[in-house]
Every structure is written in structure tokens, then in C-alpha cells.
Amino acid sequence: MRDLLLSIFFCMGLFLTFSNLLYASLHKPMVVTVSRDWGLDGEIKVCPPDVIYDDVEYAVSEWNKAIGYFGWRYMWFDVLGTRFILKPNTSEDCDVVFRFVELRELRPCVDLGDSLVVAITVFNDTLNGKGATIALWKGLVGQDIKHVLRRVLIHELSNVIGLVGNSYNSVESASSYYGSLKVRSIDVYALHVRSTLDGISIYKYDREVPQSIPYLTVEESLAYDLQLILVSAFISLLLYRFLRVVK
């Protein structure tokens, strides 16, 4: 039994390592951009208005799930201290608050060419004098475009934790300019990169994503890892039986 377990663990480790390298090699190189000059750390208390509470809850859940899973999956233990905590809008202990604005108020704040700017995160502008305020175009609320609103919220939360979006990467991610409905491994890797800059004041820092990191969501990664575990367990069982026959 011990030999069987050892062969299973050996094959699982071997398959997971090489399959990750193979999967990652199929992607074009990507770059993550982070900042140490702005962004919140640790437990971040988010206080959304009731009208978008469910949507913010979705965005917070996606980030917490991805940070927890990929932090352990790739041993980026430094990211595990970052977590969003949802609190009522009436709470006095808020790090992130929201306000609804007209579209014309957002356009002068950022230049993205012909792209429509529908939200922006501003730091040191909250009710308690610290943290961040997410300004949302009021046209996103109350319309049948919930998926757009959630993409925007997930993206703005990436800004809250100091991730700087870019538009030239080939894979849709939460921290890219156009947002995403899911948080990917590269978003959590960007958070990991930011933690390595602790004590360094820098507005924008670029780092290429290592080839060993697939660009997956939590759900994709779980399904992918489960398939690899089953295949490696089956092959290790065959190997174990073969060695017993030879022996």
C-alpha cells in the first residue's frame, strides 16, 4: 500500500508540473502592472449601497475565492492576508465606499482614447478620510446590464488593491482595462508581485508572467487539476502493477 501511495503522489506531482508548463507555453507572454504608491492592503471593508449590494457581493466573492485558491495553489502565501469584507452601507468603519456620478464627471479623470469610461477609483476620499471611493456612472444601475456592472466592479476592486490595468494583454483578466466577470490566476499573481515591492515606492511596475503559470479562473483550474489527478492516479496504478509483475 505504501508503494502504491508513493507512486500515485510521484505521478501526480510529475503530471501537474509538466502539464502546467505545457498549458502555459500555449499562451502568449503577458505582463502584469502594479503600483506601491497607491492601493489598500490587508482586510479591506467594502460598504456598497443597497441598490448594488448583490453585485458588489459577487465581485468581492470572486476576488476572495481567487486569492484563497491561487494563493495556496501556487504558494503565494503573501497574498492570503488581502481580503475584502462586505459591510452595510450604514457602517462607519468603511475602507471602500461608492458614489454614483454623471458620465461627464468621469471622462476628464482618465484618458483611454475612444473607450467609454464608466467608473474610476479615487483614494483618500472616503467618509473616514482614508481608503478609496469608487465612482460609478449611474447609467450602469437599474438597467438590464448586470454583467457589465459586475465586470466594472471586479475591475475597480483590482484598482483598490493596487493593480494597474493594461490593454495589450491577450487574455481577459480582472485587472485589464475592460474588466472580466472572473478573477484569473494572473490577477492574483499581480497581487503577489505587488507584495514583493514592499517598502519600495513606485507608481507603475511591470513584470512578465512566468511560463509556469496558466491563465485560468478558479473553476477552470479546479477542473483542470482534477483531470490531471485522475489521469496521474490511473497511470501510477498501472505503473505500480507493472512493477509488481516485473518484480
N, C-alpha and C positions, 0 to 999 in steps of 0.2 A: 504493500500500500504506500509506503514511504517513497519508493522508487517511482510509482505512478504519479504521486503528487508532485514530486520534483520535476519529472518530465513535463507535466502539464504546466507548471509555473515557468519552466525554462522556455517552452514553446510559446507561451503567451507573451512573455517579455520580448522574445525574439521577433514574433509576428507584429506586436504593437510598435516596436521600434522601427522595423523596416517598412511597415505599411504606412506609418506616419511620414517617413521620408519620401516614399513613393507618392503618396497623396499630395504632399506639399510641393513636390517637384513639378506637378502638373499645373501649378498656378504661376502666374506672372509675379515677379517680385513686387512687394508692396512696402510702403513707408508709413510709419505712424508718426504723428506730430503732437508733442505735448508741451506744457508750459509749467514752470515752477513759480512764475511771477504772479499767477492767479490760479484759483481753484481751491476747493474745500477738501478737507481730509477727515478721516475717522467716521464717526456716526453722524450722518447729516439728516437733520429733521426737516421734512418737507411738508408744508401746510397748504394744500390746494383748496380752492373754493369748491363748494358742493357741486356746482354745475359740471366740473371736470374731474371730480374726485375719482370716479371709476377709471378714467383714462390715465390719470397720474398713478393710480394704484397699479395699473397694468405696466406702465413704464418702470416704476420702482421695482416691481416683482421681476421683470426681465433683467434688470441690472443686478439685483441681489442674487438671482439664480445663476447668472453667468459668472459673476465674481466668485461665488462659492464653489461652483463646479470646476471652472478652469483654474482657479487658484490652487485647488487640490490636485487637479489632473496634471498640471504642468509644474507643480511645486513652486508656484509664485506666492509664497506664504505672506509676502509683504502686502499683497492686495486685500487679504482677508480682513484687515482692520477697517476697510472702507465699506460702509453700508448705509443705505437710505432707509430712514424710518418715517413712516407715514403718520401724520398727526392732524387733528382737526384744524380747520382754518381759524378757529377762535383761540387756539393755543397761543400763549405769549412766548413760548420757547420754540422759535422757528429759525432755521438756517436758510430755508428757501421759501419764498412767497411768490405769488403770481399777481399780475395785473393785466387787464385787457385794454388794448390800445387800438387806435386807428392805424390803417396801413401806412399812411403818410408819416407817422411818427417813427416808423421803423426804418424806412428807406435811407434816411441820412446817416444812420448809425453804422451801416456796413455796406460795402460795395462788392456785389457778386455779379457784376456785368448785367446781363439781361434777366437774371434769375429773380424770382419774386421772394423777397424777404418777409417771412410771416412771424418770426419770433427772434428774440435776442436775449441773452443773459447778461445782466449787469451786476457787478459785485459792489459790496459796501453800500447797498441801497435798500436795506430791509427795515422792517419795523423796529428791530432792536439795534440797528446801527452796524450790523455785521452780516456776513453771509452773502446771499445773492437774491436778486429778483429776476424772475423770468417774465418778460413782457411778451404777451401773445396777441396776435391780431384777433380781434373779436369776431371776425368773419369765420374763424375756424370752429366757433362754438355754436351749438344748436343746429348745425347742418348735418346732412347725411354723408359726412366725410370723416367718420370716426377714425378710419385707418390713417388718414393724413395727419390728424391731430396727434395720434399716438406716435407716429414716426417723428413728428416735430418734438414731442415731449421727451422721447428717448434720446434724441439728438441733443436737446438742451441740457439734459442731465449729464451728458458726456462733457459739455462745456463746464458745468458746475464742478466736476472733479478734475478739471484742468486739461482735458483732451482737446486739441485744436484740430478741427476738421480739415480735410483736403478733398479736392475734386478730381485728382488724377489717378486715384487707385482704381483697379479693375473690378474689385469686389465691393458690393454694397455693405456698409457697416454703420453702426450706430453713430460713430464719430465723423463720418463723411458729411459733406455739406448738405446732402439731400436726405440724410437720416435713413432709418431702417425700422422695420417692425420687430426685429430681433437684434439682440446683442451678440456679437461674434467673439471668437477667441482672440482675434486681433485687437478688439476693443479692450479686452482685459489685459492683453499684452502691453498695450499702450499705457494702461494704468500702472502696470509693473515697471515699465521704463521710467515713468514719472517718479516712482518711489526711489529709483536709483539715483535721481538727481537731488536727493535730499540735501539741503544746505547750499545748493547752487541756485543762484538767481538767474533765470534765463527765460526770455519771453517765448521763444519758439525753438524747439529742439527736434530734429528729425532723426529717426533710426529705422533702418531697413529691418523688416520682419524676418527672422531666421527661417530657413527652408524646412526645419523640423516641425514647424507649427502649421497645421492645416487651418484653413479659413472656414470654420464651422460654427453653427449655432449649437446650443446645448443639446437640443433634440437630435440634430444630425450626428453630433459626436457620440451621444449615448447609443444610438442605433449602430453607428459605425464600430464603436468599441465592442458592443455586444456581439456583432457578427464575427469580429476578429477573435474574440474569446471562444466562441463556439467552434470556429474553424480550427483554432490552435489546439483546443482541448481534444477535438476529434483526431487531429494529426498526431498529437502527443500520445493518445491512446493506441493508435496504430503502431507508432514507433515503439511504445512500451511492449506491446505484444510481439512485435518483430524481434526485439532484443531478447525477449524471454525464449522465443523459439531458437534463436541462434545460440543462446547460452545453453 
